[in-house]
Amino acid sequence: MDPVTQDGYAGEVAVNDREAALDGRERVADAQDRAADDRDDVAAKRESGLDQREAVVQALLAAADERDRRAEERDRRAEQRDRAAERRALTSREEYEAAAFDRGLSAVDRFNSGVDRDHGAGDRAELMGLPRGPLRRPLGDHA
């Protein structure tokens, strides 16, 4: 083989080796990208699950808070009715019946207030029954 042909062949081999190395690097980079995409998909699914759980938790807490607010409102109304009944001058049959009616409504309000508080406690207790699932980790914490 003459030196020119030999140099051309050596150059071609070097180019082929370099292309093969670049192809190998591209394959490795593509594999790493696919693996990263898979990890991103898993992380996105985990985040979605955590977001859904958080929405359920917030809804339960909001329902419990609303029931507590209604219970407090009913307690105030019951107090007002009790005070109104106490202020009545029980001089006539009508006044006596109006006071008894106020006390009866007060008792109903207190009962409903207790029901609201029980339901609120039930909402909060339901939080304990939620599946635990994965917990959020700070970024960079892979333990």
JOJOQUI-V698412 format. One record per backbone hydrogen bond with DSSP energy under -0.5 kcal/mol. CO is the residue of the C=O (numbers start at 1). NH is the residue of the N-H. E is the energy in kcal/mol with one decimal. If there is no record, write none. Layout:
BEGIN
<<CO/NH/E> <CO/NH/E>>
END
This chain:
BEGIN
<<2/6/-2.5> <3/7/-2.4> <4/8/-2.3> <5/9/-2.6> <6/10/-2.4> <7/11/-2.4> <8/12/-2.2> <9/13/-2.5> <10/14/-2.3> <11/15/-2.4> <12/16/-2.6> <13/17/-2.8> <14/18/-2.3> <15/19/-2.6> <16/20/-2.6> <17/21/-2.2> <18/22/-2.5> <19/23/-2.8> <20/24/-2.4> <21/25/-2.4> <22/26/-2.6> <23/27/-2.5> <24/28/-2.4> <25/29/-3.0> <26/30/-2.9> <27/31/-2.5> <28/32/-2.5> <29/33/-2.5> <30/34/-2.6> <31/35/-2.4> <32/36/-2.5> <33/37/-2.6> <34/38/-2.4> <35/39/-2.3> <36/40/-2.5> <37/41/-2.5> <38/42/-2.4> <39/43/-2.6> <40/44/-2.7> <41/45/-2.4> <42/46/-2.5> <43/47/-2.7> <44/48/-2.5> <45/49/-2.5> <46/50/-2.5> <47/51/-2.9> <48/52/-2.4> <49/53/-2.3> <50/54/-2.6> <51/55/-2.1> <52/56/-2.0> <53/57/-2.6> <54/58/-2.7> <55/59/-2.2> <56/60/-2.4> <57/61/-2.6> <58/62/-2.5> <59/63/-2.3> <60/64/-2.4> <61/65/-2.6> <62/66/-2.4> <63/67/-2.2> <64/68/-2.3> <65/69/-2.4> <66/70/-2.4> <67/71/-2.4> <68/72/-2.4> <69/73/-2.1> <70/74/-2.5> <71/75/-2.4> <72/76/-2.3> <73/77/-2.3> <74/78/-2.6> <75/79/-2.3> <76/80/-2.4> <77/81/-2.2> <78/82/-2.5> <79/83/-2.6> <80/84/-2.3> <81/85/-2.4> <82/86/-2.2> <83/87/-1.8> <84/88/-0.8> <88/90/-1.1> <89/91/-3.3> <89/92/-0.6> <92/96/-2.2> <93/97/-2.5> <94/98/-2.5> <95/99/-2.2> <96/100/-2.2> <97/101/-2.4> <98/102/-2.5> <99/103/-2.4> <100/104/-2.2> <101/105/-2.6> <102/106/-2.3> <103/107/-2.3> <104/108/-2.1> <105/109/-2.6> <106/110/-2.5> <107/111/-2.4> <108/112/-2.9> <109/113/-2.4> <110/114/-2.1> <111/115/-2.1> <112/116/-2.6> <113/117/-2.4> <114/118/-2.5> <115/119/-2.6> <116/120/-2.5> <117/121/-2.4> <118/122/-2.2> <119/123/-2.4> <120/124/-2.2> <121/125/-2.6> <122/126/-2.0> <123/127/-0.7> <124/127/-0.7> <124/128/-0.6> <125/128/-1.1> <125/129/-0.6> <126/129/-0.8> <126/130/-0.5> <127/130/-1.0> <138/141/-2.1> <140/142/-0.9>>
END
